[in-house]
């Protein structure tokens, strides 16, 4: 039986290397991945989305809460309370679109581009659209 110095040194060195590489956490691998999103970024994005959704809901509720719009909705045989409840059931995209339309109509009315009657028609149309969207879901 021959004594082989290479095997004596190589085997423990390989075993030590493997044990060290598996025992230490892979922090360097986790830190080098740029495609991962940090928890703080996720929290910030969720808070921003929630804030935008609430702003859109408030915009629509504000547009639909004036007494003239309420009277116009009742004249069109649409329950204003049902419309306000339906607003919260809309998706984020639908809320954003309808809030944008309501904002544009109110800005056009304030600028004198459209009349009071036109504004009421637009808002009644938005209310009807809200009910249709919720009914389809």
RABEL-V924003 format. One record per pair of residues at least 12 apart in sequence whose ideal C-beta (glycine too) atoms are under 10 Angstrom apart, sorted by the first residue. I is the first residue (numbers start at 1). J is the second residue. D is the distance in whole Angstrom. If there is no record, write none. Layout:
# RABEL-V924003
I&J&D  I&J&D
This chain:
# RABEL-V924003
49&92&7  50&92&10  52&92&8  52&95&9  52&96&7  52&99&9  53&88&9  53&90&9  53&91&10  53&92&6  53&95&6  53&96&8  53&99&10  54&95&10  55&95&9  55&96&9  55&99&7  56&87&9  56&90&9  56&92&8  56&94&9  56&95&4  56&96&6  56&97&9  56&98&8  56&99&4  56&100&8  56&102&9  56&103&10  57&84&9  57&87&6  57&88&6  57&90&8  57&95&6  57&99&8  58&87&10  58&99&9  59&87&10  59&95&9  59&96&10  59&98&9  59&99&4  59&100&9  59&101&10  59&102&6  59&103&6  59&106&9  60&83&9  60&84&8  60&86&10  60&87&5  60&88&10  60&90&8  60&95&7  60&98&6  60&99&6  60&101&9  60&102&6  60&103&10  60&123&9  60&126&7  60&127&9  60&130&8  61&83&9  61&84&6  61&87&6  61&88&9  61&99&10  61&102&10  62&99&10  62&102&8  62&103&10  62&106&9  63&98&9  63&99&8  63&101&9  63&102&4  63&103&8  63&105&8  63&106&6  63&119&9  63&122&9  63&123&6  63&126&7  63&127&9  64&80&7  64&83&6  64&84&6  64&87&8  64&102&8  64&123&6  64&124&9  64&126&8  64&127&6  64&130&9  65&80&8  65&84&8  66&119&9  66&120&9  66&123&8  68&116&7  68&117&10  68&119&9  68&120&6  68&123&9  69&83&10  69&119&8  69&120&6  69&122&10  69&123&5  69&124&7  69&126&10  69&127&8  70&83&10  70&127&10  71&120&9  72&117&9  72&119&10  72&120&5  72&121&8  72&123&7  72&124&5  72&127&9  73&120&9  73&123&8  73&124&6  73&127&6  73&128&9  75&120&9  75&124&9  76&120&10  76&121&10  76&124&5  76&125&10  76&127&8  76&128&7  78&124&7  78&127&6  78&128&7  78&130&10  78&131&7  79&127&10  79&131&9  80&127&8  82&127&9  82&130&9  82&131&7  82&134&9  83&123&10  83&124&10  83&126&9  83&127&4  83&128&8  83&129&10  83&130&6  83&131&6  83&134&9  84&127&9  84&130&9  85&130&10  85&134&9  86&127&9  86&130&5  86&131&6  86&132&10  86&133&8  86&134&4  86&135&9  86&137&10  87&99&9  87&126&10  87&127&9  87&130&6  87&131&10  87&133&10  87&134&9  88&134&9  89&130&9  89&133&8  89&134&5  89&137&7  90&129&10  90&130&7  90&133&6  90&134&7  90&137&8  91&133&8  91&137&8  94&129&9  94&130&8  94&133&6  94&134&9  94&137&9  95&130&9  95&133&10  97&126&10  97&129&9  97&133&10  98&126&6  98&127&9  98&129&7  98&130&7  98&133&8  99&126&9  101&122&7  101&123&9  101&125&9  101&126&6  101&129&9  102&119&10  102&122&8  102&123&7  102&126&6  102&127&10  104&122&9  105&118&8  105&119&6  105&120&10  105&121&9  105&122&4  105&123&7  105&125&9  105&126&8  106&119&7  106&122&9  106&123&9  108&122&9  109&122&9  109&123&10
